[in-house]
Amino acid sequence: MKAYFISGLAADYRVFKHIVLPDGFDIVFLNWITPHKNESLAGYALRLSQKIDTEEPFVIVGLSMGGMMAVEISKILKPVTTILVSSTPVHNDLPQIFKLAYYSRLHKLVPIVFLKKMSLLKRDLIPDTKENKIILKQVIKDSDPQFIRWAMQAILTWKTKEKPSHYWHIHGSKDEILPIRNTRPTHIIHGGNHLMIMNRAGEINGMLKDILKRYHT
């Protein structure tokens, strides 16, 4: 069975470097496409969903913003199951600071180059392996400023209230971007941060194995 992976904002397939799925599942990366001007997250998800082969059962795994995208795609295509990592299934779980950014239009005022520089600096301050830091820094450098600007607006105007019918949610107890207190994950990685997909991949792999074995045929 194919498992379609969607990365987070300003990221790509490289953040899934350490992810290993159990036998019977193949990873397919759903790479970002160019957004249309003022396109909603739901509208973008509709176009992205066209890259999924619906002739056979499939799973969707979304990281951070990719999890929100996975929620929207699950409404359209009905996967076997949807798995969110460091994400949220509904807009009400977004922290208050996101709402403040929207109403103050802060997300439109701050230069993207500044955000990228701050993200690069943060990578040096957060404990991680040298290999992971190199990968994440390159991912940040390669990210498209126009896509980031669109994505910020799309997330802040996301209005989904309906959770997927069959979903799982893996979250870190120390997630600094989407605090765990705002959501109700099915699986918790104690001490995991927002990028635990890189530095706690072993534990995530174990949880993915436990989840996916339910759907292996």
HUGI-V89642 format. One record per residue. N is the residue number from 1. SS is DSSP state (@ for helix, = for strand, . for the rest). Layout:
N & SS
N & SS
This chain:
1 & .
2 & =
3 & =
4 & =
5 & =
6 & =
7 & .
8 & .
9 & .
10 & .
11 & .
12 & .
13 & @
14 & @
15 & @
16 & @
17 & .
18 & .
19 & .
20 & .
21 & .
22 & .
23 & .
24 & .
25 & .
26 & =
27 & =
28 & =
29 & =
30 & .
31 & .
32 & .
33 & .
34 & .
35 & .
36 & .
37 & .
38 & .
39 & .
40 & .
41 & @
42 & @
43 & @
44 & @
45 & @
46 & @
47 & @
48 & @
49 & @
50 & @
51 & @
52 & .
53 & .
54 & .
55 & .
56 & .
57 & .
58 & =
59 & =
60 & =
61 & =
62 & =
63 & =
64 & .
65 & @
66 & @
67 & @
68 & @
69 & @
70 & @
71 & @
72 & @
73 & @
74 & @
75 & @
76 & @
77 & @
78 & .
79 & .
80 & .
81 & =
82 & =
83 & =
84 & =
85 & =
86 & .
87 & .
88 & .
89 & .
90 & .
91 & @
92 & @
93 & @
94 & .
95 & .
96 & @
97 & @
98 & @
99 & @
100 & @
101 & @
102 & @
103 & @
104 & @
105 & .
106 & @
107 & @
108 & @
109 & @
110 & .
111 & .
112 & @
113 & @
114 & @
115 & @
116 & @
117 & @
118 & @
119 & @
120 & @
121 & @
122 & @
123 & @
124 & @
125 & @
126 & .
127 & .
128 & .
129 & .
130 & @
131 & @
132 & @
133 & @
134 & @
135 & @
136 & @
137 & @
138 & @
139 & @
140 & @
141 & @
142 & @
143 & .
144 & .
145 & @
146 & @
147 & @
148 & @
149 & @
150 & @
151 & @
152 & @
153 & @
154 & @
155 & @
156 & @
157 & .
158 & .
159 & .
160 & .
161 & .
162 & .
163 & .
164 & .
165 & .
166 & .
167 & =
168 & =
169 & =
170 & =
171 & =
172 & =
173 & .
174 & .
175 & .
176 & .
177 & .
178 & .
179 & .
180 & @
181 & @
182 & @
183 & .
184 & .
185 & .
186 & .
187 & =
188 & =
189 & =
190 & .
191 & .
192 & .
193 & .
194 & .
195 & .
196 & @
197 & @
198 & @
199 & @
200 & .
201 & @
202 & @
203 & @
204 & @
205 & @
206 & @
207 & @
208 & @
209 & @
210 & @
211 & @
212 & @
213 & .
214 & .
215 & .
216 & .
217 & .
